[in-house]
Amino acid sequence: MKITIAVAIVLAFMQVQLSVARAAVSPDPGLTCNSCCQGPAGIPGIPGSNGNHGQGLVGPRGDAGSPGEVGQPGVKGDKGSDGLIGEPGAKGEHGLKGEQGVGQPGKQGPQGLPGMNGLKGERGEPGPAGQTGETGECSTLRSAFTAVRNTNFRPPSPWDPLPFEELLFSEEGTDFNLNNGAFTCNVPGVYVLMFSVNKSPSGPYLYVHLRKNGNTIVAGGVNDAGYNKVSSSAVIPLHYGDQVHVAVDGQVYSDPYHYTSFTGFLLYEI
C-alpha cells in the first residue's frame, strides 16, 4: 500500500516537471507539442519519504448479532479406553433399618451344626409331692427251681430230653419232673430260664436246645475236643400248662460239683 502511494506521487511529480519543461522550450505558446521538437526526458527525481500514518479514531462497538440457528448433532465419537481402577473408597456408615417386608416366608434352610453343650444349670427346687397311689395287690404266688446232674449222661437218641438227678432248690408248688427234666407252668407269668451243660471229653461234639412245648427257644453248641461248656438263657412268657425242657445231642459231663444245671424262676405274673 505504502509503495503504491509513493509511486503515484513520483509519477505526478514527473508529470509536472515535464509540463514545465515543455513550456520553456516551446517558441509559441499556442503551438501544440507535436508542432515542435521535444527535448530529452529529465531524470526522475528521488522518491520522497513515506508520510506518517493517520491518526484515525476507533469507532464505537457495534450491537451484538442475534444467535445463530442450532447446528446438527455431531456424530457419536468412539468409546474411550477404560481408565485405571480407583482405590476402594472408605466404608460408609450403616444405614437405618428398613421397615418389615410383607413377602412370603422363604424355604427353611439346612440344619446347622450342633452347638457346644451349655454349662450345667443349677439344681431346681423340688416339685410338689404327687398324690398317693392306690394300694396294689400283692401276689403271694411264686415259682422257681434249680435242677442239677451229678453224673455223666449219653442220650439214647439225638435230641432226647436231658434228665436231672437233684433239685437244689424248688419253690413250693413248683412242678418239675426230674426223670424227663420238664418244668410245667402252674403260675402264668414271665419267666427267666437258664441252662449250663458241660461236654464230655470223650465226645466229639455237644449241642443243646431249650424248648417250650417242643419248639426251640434258644440253643448252643460246641464241636471241639476236651471239656467245653454250652450255656444260654431266655426271658419268655409261660401260660398255665406250658412245658419247658433241655434237649441234647452228644455226651454230657457232670459230677458232684454240678457242671450241668437247669434254672428257672417267675419274674412277674401275667
Stockholm file with secondary structure:
# STOCKHOLM 1.0

chainA/1-270         MKITIAVAIVLAFMQVQLSVARAAVSPDPGLTCNSCCQGPAGIPGIPGSNGNHGQGLVGPRGDAGSPGEVGQPGVKGDKGSDGLIGEPGAKGEHGLKGEQGVGQPGKQGPQGLPGMNGLKGERGEPGPAGQTGETGECSTLRSAFTAVRNTNFRPPSPWDPLPFEELLFSEEGTDFNLNNGAFTCNVPGVYVLMFSVNKSPSGPYLYVHLRKNGNTIVAGGVNDAGYNKVSSSAVIPLHYGDQVHVAVDGQVYSDPYHYTSFTGFLLYEI
#=GR chainA/1-270 SS CHHHHHHHHHHHHHHHHHHHHHHHHCSCTTSCGGGSCCCCCCCCCCCCCCCCCCCCCCCCCCCCCCCCCCCCCCCCCCCCCCCCCCCCCCCCCCCCCCCCCCCCCCCCCCCCCCCCCCCCCCCCCCCCCCCCCCCCCCCCCCCEEEEECSSCBCCSSTTEECCCSEEEEECTTCEEETTTTEEECSSCEEEEEEEEEEECTTSSCEEEEEEETTEEEEEEEECCSSCEEEEEEEEEEECTTCEEEEEEEECEECCTTCSSEEEEEEEEEC
#=GC SS_cons         CHHHHHHHHHHHHHHHHHHHHHHHHCSCTTSCGGGSCCCCCCCCCCCCCCCCCCCCCCCCCCCCCCCCCCCCCCCCCCCCCCCCCCCCCCCCCCCCCCCCCCCCCCCCCCCCCCCCCCCCCCCCCCCCCCCCCCCCCCCCCCCEEEEECSSCBCCSSTTEECCCSEEEEECTTCEEETTTTEEECSSCEEEEEEEEEEECTTSSCEEEEEEETTEEEEEEEECCSSCEEEEEEEEEEECTTCEEEEEEEECEECCTTCSSEEEEEEEEEC
//
